[in-house]
């Protein structure tokens, strides 16, 4: 699959989308090791390092990873996904700070997860807006050609 | 939807709040796709006009 993705080289947006997919898949899987499947949308004390979690939050992380991975196969989709999912994370930050994300075990503005959403959302939107569409990794067939 | 309800929540407000970021994300993605399609469509139109002009010439 990775070979198919990198055959003709990838752009910075695709690289960011691929890295984000890995990060969010890992967060989702590690999160399930912490929370298990009980108390699906509950207000629990379970944390991944300092980040509050529940199983629903883990499902959202896995879905984000899947969306980013699906988008990484095309430069245009990767750029749009970075913009779109970054915007989604910024809305999640606003909701979390406003106290509207208790179902994700984010109780108030003091939760560190809010600021991770803010930083990752800003980074993602910045990459989507600013990164050039030049190929940064040249695949094998591109070299052969 | 009781599986989604947690202490203090009614369920529906949480569903709306939970959906909001991803509705925004979907909106950005769909609008972006249309924008790109319109831009490439315009490019094809210009190229076709140039081709027609060449044939006529």
N, CA and C atoms of all chains as a GROMACS GRO file, in nm:
protein
  606
    1UNK      N    1   0.084  -0.120   0.000
    1UNK     CA    2   0.000   0.000   0.000
    1UNK      C    3   0.088   0.126   0.000
    2UNK      N    4   0.190   0.124   0.087
    2UNK     CA    5   0.281   0.239   0.094
    2UNK      C    6   0.353   0.257  -0.039
    3UNK      N    7   0.385   0.143  -0.103
    3UNK     CA    8   0.454   0.148  -0.232
    3UNK      C    9   0.366   0.216  -0.337
    4UNK      N   10   0.236   0.179  -0.333
    4UNK     CA   11   0.140   0.240  -0.426
    4UNK      C   12   0.132   0.391  -0.403
    5UNK      N   13   0.137   0.428  -0.274
    5UNK     CA   14   0.126   0.570  -0.238
    5UNK      C   15   0.248   0.650  -0.283
    6UNK      N   16   0.367   0.589  -0.271
    6UNK     CA   17   0.490   0.666  -0.294
    6UNK      C   18   0.548   0.646  -0.434
    7UNK      N   19   0.481   0.567  -0.519
    7UNK     CA   20   0.537   0.532  -0.650
    7UNK      C   21   0.577   0.656  -0.730
    8UNK      N   22   0.489   0.755  -0.730
    8UNK     CA   23   0.518   0.875  -0.808
    8UNK      C   24   0.560   0.992  -0.720
    9UNK      N   25   0.601   0.960  -0.596
    9UNK     CA   26   0.637   1.066  -0.504
    9UNK      C   27   0.514   1.122  -0.434
   10UNK      N   28   0.536   1.191  -0.322
   10UNK     CA   29   0.421   1.248  -0.250
   10UNK      C   30   0.450   1.393  -0.213
   11UNK      N   31   0.342   1.466  -0.191
   11UNK     CA   32   0.355   1.608  -0.156
   11UNK      C   33   0.363   1.622  -0.004
   12UNK      N   34   0.394   1.744   0.041
   12UNK     CA   35   0.399   1.770   0.186
   12UNK      C   36   0.262   1.745   0.250
   13UNK      N   37   0.155   1.779   0.179
   13UNK     CA   38   0.021   1.755   0.233
   13UNK      C   39  -0.005   1.605   0.250
   14UNK      N   40   0.040   1.524   0.152
   14UNK     CA   41   0.024   1.379   0.164
   14UNK      C   42   0.107   1.324   0.280
   15UNK      N   43   0.228   1.380   0.295
   15UNK     CA   44   0.315   1.336   0.404
   15UNK      C   45   0.250   1.368   0.539
   16UNK      N   46   0.194   1.488   0.552
   16UNK     CA   47   0.128   1.528   0.676
   16UNK      C   48   0.006   1.439   0.702
   17UNK      N   49  -0.071   1.411   0.595
   17UNK     CA   50  -0.190   1.326   0.610
   17UNK      C   51  -0.151   1.186   0.655
   18UNK      N   52  -0.043   1.134   0.597
   18UNK     CA   53   0.004   1.000   0.632
   18UNK      C   54   0.053   0.996   0.777
   19UNK      N   55   0.131   1.097   0.816
   19UNK     CA   56   0.179   1.103   0.954
   19UNK      C   57   0.062   1.116   1.052
   20UNK      N   58  -0.037   1.198   1.015
   20UNK     CA   59  -0.154   1.217   1.102
   20UNK      C   60  -0.231   1.087   1.116
   21UNK      N   61  -0.244   1.013   1.006
   21UNK     CA   62  -0.313   0.884   1.012
   21UNK      C   63  -0.242   0.794   1.113
   22UNK      N   64  -0.109   0.787   1.106
   22UNK     CA   65  -0.034   0.703   1.200
   22UNK      C   66  -0.053   0.748   1.344
   23UNK      N   67  -0.045   0.880   1.366
   23UNK     CA   68  -0.058   0.934   1.501
   23UNK      C   69  -0.197   0.904   1.558
   24UNK      N   70  -0.301   0.928   1.478
   24UNK     CA   71  -0.438   0.910   1.529
   24UNK      C   72  -0.476   0.763   1.542
   25UNK      N   73  -0.426   0.677   1.452
   25UNK     CA   74  -0.448   0.532   1.470
   25UNK      C   75  -0.382   0.486   1.600
   26UNK      N   76  -0.257   0.531   1.622
   26UNK     CA   77  -0.185   0.492   1.743
   26UNK      C   78  -0.259   0.542   1.868
   27UNK      N   79  -0.306   0.668   1.862
   27UNK     CA   80  -0.378   0.723   1.977
   27UNK      C   81  -0.505   0.643   2.005
   28UNK      N   82  -0.576   0.604   1.898
   28UNK     CA   83  -0.699   0.526   1.915
   28UNK      C   84  -0.671   0.389   1.975
   29UNK      N   85  -0.570   0.321   1.922
   29UNK     CA   86  -0.540   0.186   1.970
   29UNK      C   87  -0.485   0.188   2.113
   30UNK      N   88  -0.390   0.279   2.140
   30UNK     CA   89  -0.337   0.292   2.276
   30UNK      C   90  -0.448   0.333   2.374
   31UNK      N   91  -0.538   0.418   2.325
   31UNK     CA   92  -0.650   0.461   2.409
   31UNK      C   93  -0.738   0.344   2.451
   32UNK      N   94  -0.764   0.252   2.357
   32UNK     CA   95  -0.846   0.136   2.393
   32UNK      C   96  -0.774   0.046   2.493
   33UNK      N   97  -0.639   0.041   2.487
   33UNK     CA   98  -0.565  -0.036   2.588
   33UNK      C   99  -0.587   0.023   2.727
   34UNK      N  100  -0.604   0.156   2.733
   34UNK     CA  101  -0.625   0.223   2.862
   34UNK      C  102  -0.770   0.208   2.908
   35UNK      N  103  -0.865   0.231   2.815
   35UNK     CA  104  -1.006   0.243   2.858
   35UNK      C  105  -1.083   0.111   2.849
   36UNK      N  106  -1.039   0.020   2.763
   36UNK     CA  107  -1.126  -0.096   2.734
   36UNK      C  108  -1.252  -0.047   2.663
   37UNK      N  109  -1.361  -0.122   2.673
   37UNK     CA  110  -1.483  -0.085   2.600
   37UNK      C  111  -1.597  -0.042   2.694
   38UNK      N  112  -1.572  -0.044   2.824
   38UNK     CA  113  -1.678  -0.009   2.919
   38UNK      C  114  -1.695   0.143   2.928
   39UNK      N  115  -1.814   0.183   2.976
   39UNK     CA  116  -1.840   0.324   3.001
   39UNK      C  117  -1.815   0.405   2.873
   40UNK      N  118  -1.886   0.369   2.765
   40UNK     CA  119  -1.852   0.411   2.629
   40UNK      C  120  -1.833   0.561   2.613
   41UNK      N  121  -1.930   0.639   2.662
   41UNK     CA  122  -1.918   0.785   2.649
   41UNK      C  123  -1.913   0.849   2.787
   42UNK      N  124  -1.856   0.777   2.881
   42UNK     CA  125  -1.864   0.819   3.020
   42UNK      C  126  -1.760   0.921   3.062
   43UNK      N  127  -1.788   0.982   3.177
   43UNK     CA  128  -1.696   1.078   3.239
   43UNK      C  129  -1.609   0.998   3.336
   44UNK      N  130  -1.492   0.954   3.289
   44UNK     CA  131  -1.410   0.862   3.368
   44UNK      C  132  -1.280   0.932   3.411
   45UNK      N  133  -1.201   0.862   3.492
   45UNK     CA  134  -1.070   0.915   3.532
   45UNK      C  135  -0.958   0.861   3.444
   46UNK      N  136  -0.994   0.789   3.339
   46UNK     CA  137  -0.892   0.724   3.258
   46UNK      C  138  -0.818   0.824   3.168
   47UNK      N  139  -0.687   0.811   3.168
   47UNK     CA  140  -0.605   0.905   3.090
   47UNK      C  141  -0.495   0.833   3.014
   48UNK      N  142  -0.464   0.885   2.894
   48UNK     CA  143  -0.346   0.842   2.819
   48UNK      C  144  -0.240   0.948   2.846
   49UNK      N  145  -0.147   0.916   2.935
   49UNK     CA  146  -0.050   1.011   2.991
   49UNK      C  147  -0.127   1.121   3.066
   50UNK      N  148  -0.155   1.235   3.001
   50UNK     CA  149  -0.233   1.339   3.070
   50UNK      C  150  -0.365   1.367   3.001
   51UNK      N  151  -0.395   1.293   2.894
   51UNK     CA  152  -0.510   1.324   2.810
   51UNK      C  153  -0.630   1.237   2.848
   52UNK      N  154  -0.740   1.301   2.887
   52UNK     CA  155  -0.860   1.228   2.926
   52UNK      C  156  -0.921   1.155   2.806
   53UNK      N  157  -0.967   1.033   2.831
   53UNK     CA  158  -1.020   0.949   2.723
   53UNK      C  159  -1.143   0.872   2.768
   54UNK      N  160  -1.221   0.829   2.673
   54UNK     CA  161  -1.319   0.722   2.693
   54UNK      C  162  -1.329   0.648   2.559
   55UNK      N  163  -1.399   0.535   2.554
   55UNK     CA  164  -1.400   0.458   2.428
   55UNK      C  165  -1.452   0.538   2.308
   56UNK      N  166  -1.552   0.626   2.328
   56UNK     CA  167  -1.603   0.706   2.217
   56UNK      C  168  -1.493   0.797   2.160
   57UNK      N  169  -1.415   0.855   2.250
   57UNK     CA  170  -1.302   0.941   2.209
   57UNK      C  171  -1.203   0.860   2.125
   58UNK      N  172  -1.180   0.734   2.165
   58UNK     CA  173  -1.089   0.647   2.089
   58UNK      C  174  -1.144   0.617   1.949
   59UNK      N  175  -1.276   0.595   1.942
   59UNK     CA  176  -1.340   0.568   1.812
   59UNK      C  177  -1.323   0.689   1.720
   60UNK      N  178  -1.340   0.809   1.776
   60UNK     CA  179  -1.322   0.932   1.697
   60UNK      C  180  -1.178   0.940   1.646
   61UNK      N  181  -1.081   0.906   1.732
   61UNK     CA  182  -0.940   0.908   1.688
   61UNK      C  183  -0.917   0.808   1.575
   62UNK      N  184  -0.973   0.688   1.586
   62UNK     CA  185  -0.956   0.588   1.480
   62UNK      C  186  -1.021   0.635   1.349
   63UNK      N  187  -1.139   0.698   1.361
   63UNK     CA  188  -1.208   0.748   1.241
   63UNK      C  189  -1.126   0.858   1.174
   64UNK      N  190  -1.065   0.945   1.256
   64UNK     CA  191  -0.978   1.050   1.200
   64UNK      C  192  -0.859   0.988   1.128
   65UNK      N  193  -0.800   0.886   1.189
   65UNK     CA  194  -0.687   0.816   1.126
   65UNK      C  195  -0.729   0.756   0.992
   66UNK      N  196  -0.846   0.695   0.988
   66UNK     CA  197  -0.895   0.632   0.864
   66UNK      C  198  -0.919   0.738   0.757
   67UNK      N  199  -0.978   0.851   0.796
   67UNK     CA  200  -1.007   0.958   0.700
   67UNK      C  201  -0.877   1.014   0.643
   68UNK      N  202  -0.778   1.036   0.729
   68UNK     CA  203  -0.651   1.091   0.684
   68UNK      C  204  -0.578   0.991   0.593
   69UNK      N  205  -0.586   0.862   0.629
   69UNK     CA  206  -0.519   0.760   0.546
   69UNK      C  207  -0.585   0.753   0.407
   70UNK      N  208  -0.719   0.754   0.404
   70UNK     CA  209  -0.791   0.747   0.276
   70UNK      C  210  -0.755   0.866   0.188
   71UNK      N  211  -0.739   0.983   0.251
   71UNK     CA  212  -0.712   1.105   0.174
   71UNK      C  213  -0.568   1.112   0.126
   72UNK      N  214  -0.477   1.038   0.193
   72UNK     CA  215  -0.334   1.051   0.163
   72UNK      C  216  -0.296   0.999   0.025
   73UNK      N  217  -0.388   0.926  -0.041
   73UNK     CA  218  -0.354   0.866  -0.170
   73UNK      C  219  -0.357   0.966  -0.286
   74UNK      N  220  -0.417   1.083  -0.265
   74UNK     CA  221  -0.414   1.184  -0.372
   74UNK      C  222  -0.373   1.318  -0.313
   75UNK      N  223  -0.295   1.394  -0.388
   75UNK     CA  224  -0.245   1.522  -0.338
   75UNK      C  225  -0.360   1.618  -0.308
   76UNK      N  226  -0.460   1.622  -0.398
   76UNK     CA  227  -0.571   1.716  -0.379
   76UNK      C  228  -0.654   1.676  -0.257
   77UNK      N  229  -0.682   1.546  -0.243
   77UNK     CA  230  -0.761   1.501  -0.128
   77UNK      C  231  -0.686   1.522   0.003
   78UNK      N  232  -0.554   1.499   0.000
   78UNK     CA  233  -0.475   1.516   0.122
   78UNK      C  234  -0.480   1.662   0.167
   79UNK      N  235  -0.467   1.754   0.071
   79UNK     CA  236  -0.473   1.896   0.106
   79UNK      C  237  -0.609   1.932   0.164
   80UNK      N  238  -0.716   1.884   0.099
   80UNK     CA  239  -0.851   1.914   0.148
   80UNK      C  240  -0.874   1.851   0.285
   81UNK      N  241  -0.824   1.728   0.305
   81UNK     CA  242  -0.841   1.661   0.434
   81UNK      C  243  -0.768   1.737   0.544
   82UNK      N  244  -0.647   1.787   0.513
   82UNK     CA  245  -0.573   1.864   0.614
   82UNK      C  246  -0.650   1.990   0.652
   83UNK      N  247  -0.708   2.057   0.553
   83UNK     CA  248  -0.789   2.175   0.582
   83UNK      C  249  -0.916   2.138   0.660
   84UNK      N  250  -0.985   2.034   0.612
   84UNK     CA  251  -1.116   1.998   0.668
   84UNK      C  252  -1.101   1.940   0.810
   85UNK      N  253  -1.011   1.846   0.828
   85UNK     CA  254  -0.997   1.784   0.959
   85UNK      C  255  -0.933   1.881   1.058
   86UNK      N  256  -0.844   1.969   1.007
   86UNK     CA  257  -0.789   2.074   1.093
   86UNK      C  258  -0.901   2.166   1.142
   87UNK      N  259  -0.992   2.203   1.051
   87UNK     CA  260  -1.107   2.288   1.091
   87UNK      C  261  -1.193   2.214   1.193
   88UNK      N  262  -1.212   2.084   1.172
   88UNK     CA  263  -1.289   2.003   1.267
   88UNK      C  264  -1.224   2.002   1.405
   89UNK      N  265  -1.091   1.989   1.409
   89UNK     CA  266  -1.021   1.989   1.537
   89UNK      C  267  -1.034   2.125   1.607
   90UNK      N  268  -1.035   2.233   1.528
   90UNK     CA  269  -1.051   2.366   1.588
   90UNK      C  270  -1.191   2.382   1.647
   91UNK      N  271  -1.292   2.327   1.578
   91UNK     CA  272  -1.429   2.330   1.635
   91UNK      C  273  -1.432   2.245   1.762
   92UNK      N  274  -1.363   2.130   1.761
   92UNK     CA  275  -1.357   2.044   1.880
   92UNK      C  276  -1.290   2.119   1.996
   93UNK      N  277  -1.189   2.201   1.965
   93UNK     CA  278  -1.124   2.283   2.069
   93UNK      C  279  -1.224   2.380   2.130
   94UNK      N  280  -1.299   2.451   2.044
   94UNK     CA  281  -1.396   2.549   2.094
   94UNK      C  282  -1.501   2.479   2.181
   95UNK      N  283  -1.550   2.364   2.132
   95UNK     CA  284  -1.650   2.288   2.209
   95UNK      C  285  -1.593   2.245   2.345
   96UNK      N  286  -1.468   2.197   2.343
   96UNK     CA  287  -1.407   2.148   2.466
   96UNK      C  288  -1.390   2.260   2.568
   97UNK      N  289  -1.344   2.377   2.522
   97UNK     CA  290  -1.323   2.491   2.611
   97UNK      C  291  -1.457   2.542   2.665
   98UNK      N  292  -1.561   2.532   2.581
   98UNK     CA  293  -1.694   2.579   2.624
   98UNK      C  294  -1.765   2.477   2.712
   99UNK      N  295  -1.703   2.364   2.736
   99UNK     CA  296  -1.764   2.262   2.823
   99UNK      C  297  -1.866   2.176   2.751
  100UNK      N  298  -1.859   2.173   2.618
  100UNK     CA  299  -1.958   2.096   2.542
  100UNK      C  300  -1.908   1.963   2.491
  101UNK      N  301  -1.799   1.912   2.549
  101UNK     CA  302  -1.744   1.784   2.500
  101UNK      C  303  -1.726   1.684   2.613
  102UNK      N  304  -1.819   1.689   2.710
  102UNK     CA  305  -1.813   1.595   2.822
  102UNK      C  306  -1.824   1.451   2.778
  103UNK      N  307  -1.895   1.429   2.665
  103UNK     CA  308  -1.913   1.292   2.614
  103UNK      C  309  -1.782   1.232   2.563
  104UNK      N  310  -1.680   1.319   2.541
  104UNK     CA  311  -1.547   1.269   2.503
  104UNK      C  312  -1.454   1.265   2.624
  105UNK      N  313  -1.512   1.284   2.744
  105UNK     CA  314  -1.435   1.292   2.868
  105UNK      C  315  -1.342   1.413   2.869
  106UNK      N  316  -1.389   1.522   2.804
  106UNK     CA  317  -1.320   1.652   2.811
  106UNK      C  318  -1.415   1.743   2.888
  107UNK      N  319  -1.385   1.765   3.015
  107UNK     CA  320  -1.484   1.828   3.102
  107UNK      C  321  -1.486   1.980   3.093
  108UNK      N  322  -1.370   2.043   3.080
  108UNK     CA  323  -1.367   2.190   3.082
  108UNK      C  324  -1.242   2.243   3.012
  109UNK      N  325  -1.224   2.375   3.021
  109UNK     CA  326  -1.112   2.441   2.950
  109UNK      C  327  -0.976   2.398   3.004
  110UNK      N  328  -0.972   2.342   3.124
  110UNK     CA  329  -0.843   2.306   3.184
  110UNK      C  330  -0.787   2.174   3.129
  111UNK      N  331  -0.866   2.100   3.051
  111UNK     CA  332  -0.819   1.970   2.999
  111UNK      C  333  -0.708   1.991   2.896
  112UNK      N  334  -0.592   1.927   2.913
  112UNK     CA  335  -0.481   1.944   2.818
  112UNK      C  336  -0.519   1.905   2.675
  113UNK      N  337  -0.612   1.811   2.660
  113UNK     CA  338  -0.651   1.764   2.527
  113UNK      C  339  -0.703   1.879   2.440
  114UNK      N  340  -0.769   1.977   2.503
  114UNK     CA  341  -0.820   2.092   2.427
  114UNK      C  342  -0.706   2.160   2.350
  115UNK      N  343  -0.591   2.176   2.418
  115UNK     CA  344  -0.482   2.252   2.359
  115UNK      C  345  -0.405   2.170   2.256
  116UNK      N  346  -0.412   2.037   2.272
  116UNK     CA  347  -0.358   1.950   2.167
  116UNK      C  348  -0.446   1.963   2.041
  117UNK      N  349  -0.579   1.968   2.061
  117UNK     CA  350  -0.670   1.988   1.947
  117UNK      C  351  -0.640   2.121   1.879
  118UNK      N  352  -0.616   2.225   1.960
  118UNK     CA  353  -0.589   2.359   1.904
  118UNK      C  354  -0.460   2.357   1.821
  119UNK      N  355  -0.353   2.304   1.880
  119UNK     CA  356  -0.222   2.306   1.812
  119UNK      C  357  -0.226   2.219   1.686
  120UNK      N  358  -0.285   2.099   1.697
  120UNK     CA  359  -0.287   2.009   1.580
  120UNK      C  360  -0.379   2.066   1.471
  121UNK      N  361  -0.491   2.126   1.514
  121UNK     CA  362  -0.583   2.187   1.416
  121UNK      C  363  -0.516   2.300   1.342
  122UNK      N  364  -0.445   2.388   1.415
  122UNK     CA  365  -0.375   2.501   1.351
  122UNK      C  366  -0.266   2.450   1.256
  123UNK      N  367  -0.190   2.349   1.302
  123UNK     CA  368  -0.082   2.293   1.218
  123UNK      C  369  -0.141   2.235   1.090
  124UNK      N  370  -0.251   2.162   1.104
  124UNK     CA  371  -0.311   2.095   0.990
  124UNK      C  372  -0.365   2.197   0.887
  125UNK      N  373  -0.433   2.300   0.937
  125UNK     CA  374  -0.485   2.405   0.848
  125UNK      C  375  -0.368   2.480   0.783
  126UNK      N  376  -0.263   2.506   0.860
  126UNK     CA  377  -0.147   2.577   0.805
  126UNK      C  378  -0.082   2.496   0.692
  127UNK      N  379  -0.066   2.365   0.713
  127UNK     CA  380  -0.008   2.281   0.607
  127UNK      C  381  -0.100   2.283   0.484
  128UNK      N  382  -0.231   2.271   0.508
  128UNK     CA  383  -0.327   2.272   0.396
  128UNK      C  384  -0.324   2.401   0.318
  129UNK      N  385  -0.306   2.513   0.389
  129UNK     CA  386  -0.307   2.644   0.321
  129UNK      C  387  -0.173   2.678   0.258
  130UNK      N  388  -0.064   2.644   0.327
  130UNK     CA  389   0.066   2.700   0.290
  130UNK      C  390   0.161   2.605   0.219
  131UNK      N  391   0.149   2.474   0.244
  131UNK     CA  392   0.250   2.382   0.189
  131UNK      C  393   0.241   2.379   0.037
  132UNK      N  394   0.358   2.374  -0.025
  132UNK     CA  395   0.359   2.369  -0.172
  132UNK      C  396   0.314   2.232  -0.218
  133UNK      N  397   0.273   2.223  -0.342
  133UNK     CA  398   0.229   2.096  -0.399
  133UNK      C  399   0.343   2.022  -0.468
  134UNK      N  400   0.467   2.068  -0.442
  134UNK     CA  401   0.583   1.999  -0.500
  134UNK      C  402   0.597   1.861  -0.438
  135UNK      N  403   0.653   1.769  -0.517
  135UNK     CA  404   0.680   1.635  -0.466
  135UNK      C  405   0.804   1.640  -0.378
  136UNK      N  406   0.791   1.587  -0.255
  136UNK     CA  407   0.906   1.592  -0.163
  136UNK      C  408   0.975   1.456  -0.150
  137UNK      N  409   0.903   1.350  -0.182
  137UNK     CA  410   0.965   1.218  -0.175
  137UNK      C  411   0.953   1.155  -0.312
  138UNK      N  412   1.065   1.122  -0.374
  138UNK     CA  413   1.060   1.065  -0.509
  138UNK      C  414   1.058   0.914  -0.499
  139UNK      N  415   0.953   0.854  -0.556
  139UNK     CA  416   0.940   0.709  -0.550
  139UNK      C  417   1.031   0.640  -0.651
  140UNK      N  418   1.035   0.506  -0.644
  140UNK     CA  419   1.127   0.428  -0.728
  140UNK      C  420   1.100   0.446  -0.877
  141UNK      N  421   0.969   0.442  -0.915
  141UNK     CA  422   0.939   0.449  -1.058
  141UNK      C  423   0.968   0.588  -1.112
  142UNK      N  424   0.952   0.689  -1.023
  142UNK     CA  425   0.984   0.825  -1.068
  142UNK      C  426   1.133   0.837  -1.097
  143UNK      N  427   1.216   0.769  -1.015
  143UNK     CA  428   1.360   0.770  -1.037
  143UNK      C  429   1.392   0.697  -1.168
  144UNK      N  430   1.327   0.581  -1.187
  144UNK     CA  431   1.351   0.501  -1.307
  144UNK      C  432   1.312   0.578  -1.433
  145UNK      N  433   1.204   0.654  -1.423
  145UNK     CA  434   1.158   0.731  -1.538
  145UNK      C  435   1.253   0.848  -1.561
  146UNK      N  436  -3.063   0.641   2.249
  146UNK     CA  437  -2.930   0.702   2.253
  146UNK      C  438  -2.876   0.708   2.395
  147UNK      N  439  -2.928   0.625   2.483
  147UNK     CA  440  -2.881   0.633   2.622
  147UNK      C  441  -2.735   0.595   2.633
  148UNK      N  442  -2.682   0.518   2.536
  148UNK     CA  443  -2.541   0.481   2.540
  148UNK      C  444  -2.452   0.603   2.530
  149UNK      N  445  -2.504   0.712   2.471
  149UNK     CA  446  -2.424   0.832   2.453
  149UNK      C  447  -2.442   0.930   2.569
  150UNK      N  448  -2.548   0.911   2.644
  150UNK     CA  449  -2.574   1.007   2.752
  150UNK      C  450  -2.473   0.987   2.866
  151UNK      N  451  -2.430   1.096   2.924
  151UNK     CA  452  -2.344   1.086   3.042
  151UNK      C  453  -2.403   1.176   3.149
  152UNK      N  454  -2.346   1.173   3.268
  152UNK     CA  455  -2.403   1.249   3.378
  152UNK      C  456  -2.423   1.395   3.340
  153UNK      N  457  -2.545   1.446   3.355
  153UNK     CA  458  -2.571   1.586   3.328
  153UNK      C  459  -2.613   1.616   3.186
  154UNK      N  460  -2.601   1.523   3.096
  154UNK     CA  461  -2.637   1.548   2.956
  154UNK      C  462  -2.770   1.485   2.921
  155UNK      N  463  -2.838   1.541   2.820
  155UNK     CA  464  -2.966   1.485   2.777
  155UNK      C  465  -2.946   1.385   2.664
  156UNK      N  466  -2.828   1.382   2.605
  156UNK     CA  467  -2.807   1.293   2.491
  156UNK      C  468  -2.809   1.369   2.361
  157UNK      N  469  -2.922   1.440   2.332
  157UNK     CA  470  -2.934   1.507   2.202
  157UNK      C  471  -2.837   1.623   2.186
  158UNK      N  472  -2.819   1.700   2.295
  158UNK     CA  473  -2.725   1.813   2.286
  158UNK      C  474  -2.584   1.761   2.259
  159UNK      N  475  -2.555   1.642   2.315
  159UNK     CA  476  -2.423   1.584   2.293
  159UNK      C  477  -2.408   1.533   2.150
  160UNK      N  478  -2.516   1.480   2.096
  160UNK     CA  479  -2.511   1.431   1.958
  160UNK      C  480  -2.484   1.548   1.863
  161UNK      N  481  -2.554   1.659   1.886
  161UNK     CA  482  -2.532   1.778   1.803
  161UNK      C  483  -2.388   1.828   1.819
  162UNK      N  484  -2.343   1.837   1.945
  162UNK     CA  485  -2.207   1.885   1.970
  162UNK      C  486  -2.104   1.789   1.911
  163UNK      N  487  -2.130   1.661   1.923
  163UNK     CA  488  -2.035   1.562   1.871
  163UNK      C  489  -2.027   1.563   1.720
  164UNK      N  490  -2.140   1.593   1.656
  164UNK     CA  491  -2.143   1.593   1.509
  164UNK      C  492  -2.084   1.722   1.452
  165UNK      N  493  -2.089   1.831   1.529
  165UNK     CA  494  -2.054   1.963   1.475
  165UNK      C  495  -1.914   1.968   1.411
  166UNK      N  496  -1.809   1.920   1.479
  166UNK     CA  497  -1.676   1.932   1.415
  166UNK      C  498  -1.669   1.857   1.282
  167UNK      N  499  -1.737   1.746   1.274
  167UNK     CA  500  -1.723   1.660   1.155
  167UNK      C  501  -1.817   1.706   1.043
  168UNK      N  502  -1.926   1.777   1.080
  168UNK     CA  503  -2.009   1.842   0.978
  168UNK      C  504  -1.929   1.957   0.915
  169UNK      N  505  -1.858   2.033   1.001
  169UNK     CA  506  -1.772   2.141   0.951
  169UNK      C  507  -1.664   2.082   0.859
  170UNK      N  508  -1.600   1.972   0.904
  170UNK     CA  509  -1.494   1.910   0.824
  170UNK      C  510  -1.549   1.863   0.689
  171UNK      N  511  -1.665   1.799   0.690
  171UNK     CA  512  -1.725   1.750   0.565
  171UNK      C  513  -1.758   1.868   0.474
  172UNK      N  514  -1.810   1.977   0.534
  172UNK     CA  515  -1.844   2.096   0.456
  172UNK      C  516  -1.721   2.154   0.388
  173UNK      N  517  -1.612   2.167   0.463
  173UNK     CA  518  -1.487   2.221   0.406
  173UNK      C  519  -1.440   2.131   0.292
  174UNK      N  520  -1.446   2.000   0.314
  174UNK     CA  521  -1.399   1.905   0.212
  174UNK      C  522  -1.484   1.915   0.084
  175UNK      N  523  -1.617   1.917   0.100
  175UNK     CA  524  -1.706   1.919  -0.017
  175UNK      C  525  -1.692   2.052  -0.092
  176UNK      N  526  -1.689   2.163  -0.018
  176UNK     CA  527  -1.674   2.295  -0.084
  176UNK      C  528  -1.538   2.302  -0.155
  177UNK      N  529  -1.435   2.248  -0.090
  177UNK     CA  530  -1.302   2.247  -0.152
  177UNK      C  531  -1.300   2.165  -0.280
  178UNK      N  532  -1.364   2.050  -0.279
  178UNK     CA  533  -1.370   1.964  -0.399
  178UNK      C  534  -1.439   2.038  -0.514
  179UNK      N  535  -1.551   2.105  -0.480
  179UNK     CA  536  -1.626   2.178  -0.584
  179UNK      C  537  -1.542   2.293  -0.640
  180UNK      N  538  -1.471   2.360  -0.548
  180UNK     CA  539  -1.385   2.471  -0.590
  180UNK      C  540  -1.278   2.420  -0.687
  181UNK      N  541  -1.214   2.308  -0.650
  181UNK     CA  542  -1.110   2.251  -0.736
  181UNK      C  543  -1.167   2.206  -0.870
  182UNK      N  544  -1.286   2.143  -0.865
  182UNK     CA  545  -1.349   2.095  -0.988
  182UNK      C  546  -1.382   2.213  -1.079
  183UNK      N  547  -1.434   2.321  -1.018
  183UNK     CA  548  -1.470   2.439  -1.097
  183UNK      C  549  -1.345   2.499  -1.160
  184UNK      N  550  -1.235   2.502  -1.083
  184UNK     CA  551  -1.111   2.560  -1.133
  184UNK      C  552  -1.056   2.478  -1.250
  185UNK      N  553  -1.055   2.343  -1.232
  185UNK     CA  554  -1.001   2.260  -1.340
  185UNK      C  555  -1.095   2.262  -1.459
  186UNK      N  556  -1.226   2.273  -1.434
  186UNK     CA  557  -1.324   2.284  -1.543
  186UNK      C  558  -1.299   2.409  -1.626
  187UNK      N  559  -1.272   2.521  -1.555
  187UNK     CA  560  -1.243   2.646  -1.624
  187UNK      C  561  -1.117   2.632  -1.709
  188UNK      N  562  -1.017   2.563  -1.654
  188UNK     CA  563  -0.891   2.540  -1.727
  188UNK      C  564  -0.916   2.461  -1.854
  189UNK      N  565  -1.000   2.357  -1.844
  189UNK     CA  566  -1.032   2.276  -1.961
  189UNK      C  567  -1.103   2.360  -2.068
  190UNK      N  568  -1.193   2.449  -2.020
  190UNK     CA  569  -1.268   2.534  -2.112
  190UNK      C  570  -1.172   2.625  -2.190
  191UNK      N  571  -1.078   2.686  -2.119
  191UNK     CA  572  -0.981   2.777  -2.182
  191UNK      C  573  -0.897   2.699  -2.284
  192UNK      N  574  -0.854   2.578  -2.245
  192UNK     CA  575  -0.771   2.496  -2.335
  192UNK      C  576  -0.851   2.460  -2.460
  193UNK      N  577  -0.979   2.428  -2.441
  193UNK     CA  578  -1.066   2.391  -2.555
  193UNK      C  579  -1.083   2.511  -2.649
  194UNK      N  580  -1.100   2.628  -2.592
  194UNK     CA  581  -1.116   2.750  -2.673
  194UNK      C  582  -0.990   2.775  -2.758
  195UNK      N  583  -0.873   2.753  -2.694
  195UNK     CA  584  -0.746   2.773  -2.765
  195UNK      C  585  -0.734   2.672  -2.880
  196UNK      N  586  -0.779   2.549  -2.853
  196UNK     CA  587  -0.774   2.443  -2.955
  196UNK      C  588  -0.865   2.480  -3.073
  197UNK      N  589  -0.986   2.526  -3.042
  197UNK     CA  590  -1.082   2.566  -3.145
  197UNK      C  591  -1.023   2.682  -3.226
  198UNK      N  592  -0.963   2.778  -3.158
  198UNK     CA  593  -0.904   2.893  -3.226
  198UNK      C  594  -0.794   2.849  -3.322
  199UNK      N  595  -0.715   2.750  -3.279
  199UNK     CA  596  -0.608   2.699  -3.365
  199UNK      C  597  -0.663   2.632  -3.490
  200UNK      N  598  -0.770   2.551  -3.470
  200UNK     CA  599  -0.833   2.482  -3.584
  200UNK      C  600  -0.886   2.583  -3.684
  201UNK      N  601  -0.952   2.687  -3.632
  201UNK     CA  602  -1.012   2.789  -3.719
  201UNK      C  603  -0.904   2.864  -3.796
  202UNK      N  604  -0.791   2.883  -3.730
  202UNK     CA  605  -0.683   2.957  -3.793
  202UNK      C  606  -0.623   2.870  -3.905
   0.00000   0.00000   0.00000
